[in-house]
């Protein structure tokens, strides 16, 4: 499902114009991104959490040049689904 599909579904189910839904979805995504860039987590009860994970500094190998490189500590965005969400997906597996 793409962002356009999500906008279409919301517009169809709520009766709100697609342009308004599009702006709302974009605003939601921008707010989540801005919050995470600032280092804050976003919690959506019943859906999940957008969290900032901290990766420690580590040593890796560049196999093509046979050298070691240092990967500095950094943050990455992650999503952790809510338990109720996970259970719904598990119980609805296709056979």
N, C-alpha and C positions, 0 to 999 in steps of 0.2 A: 504494500500500500504506500502510495506516495503522498506528499503534502497536498497535492491537488485533489487526490482521492479523499483525504481527510476533510478538506474544505467542502467538497461536494457532499459528503455524508452529513456533516454538521448542518450545512445549508438546507439539505433535504429534510432532515429530522426536526429542525427548529423553525424553518420558514424564514430565517434571516437571509438577507441578500448575500451572495457569494463574496462580493467585494468587502463587505463588513466582516464576514467570517475570516477572509484572507488576512485583513489587517489585524484582527484579534489573534489569530494563530501566529502571525509574524511577531506581534508584540509579546506574546507568551514566550516564544523561542528567544527573542532578544533579551527579555528580562532574565530568563534562565542562564543564558550565556554570560551576560554582564555580571550576574551574581557569582557565577562560578569563576570567572576571570578574576574577580575580587577575592577569591578564596573561600567563598561561602557555599554551603550546601543548600539544596532546594528540596524540601520535603512535600510530597503530594500524597496525603493520606488516602489509602486504598489503591494507589497506583504504584508509587515507588519513590525513590530518592535519587536525585542527581547529586553525586558526591565528587569531591576533589580528592583523588588518591595521591599520596606522596610516594614517589619511587626513590629509593636510596641510591647513592653513588655506587657504581659497580665497574668491574673490569670485564671487557669483552674482547673477542678476537676477530680480526679482519682476516678471514681465511684466504682470500685471494692474494693478499700481500704478506700473510703470515706474520702479522704484527698485533700487538695488544693495544687497545685503546681504552681510555677512561670515559665512561658515560657519566656525566655529572648528575647530581640529584635533581629531580624535576617533578612537576605535578602533572597528572593526567585526569581528564574527565571520565567518569564512570556512572553507570546506572545500576541501581540495586532495586529490583522489583519488590513490591509489597507481598507478604505471605499469601494474602487472599488472591492476589493477581496470579502468583505462581501456581496456586492450587487450581484456579480456574483453567489455566493453560494445560496443566497436567491432566485434569479430568476430561479435557476436550481433545485428546489426541486422536488423530485420524487412523483408521485401520485399513 
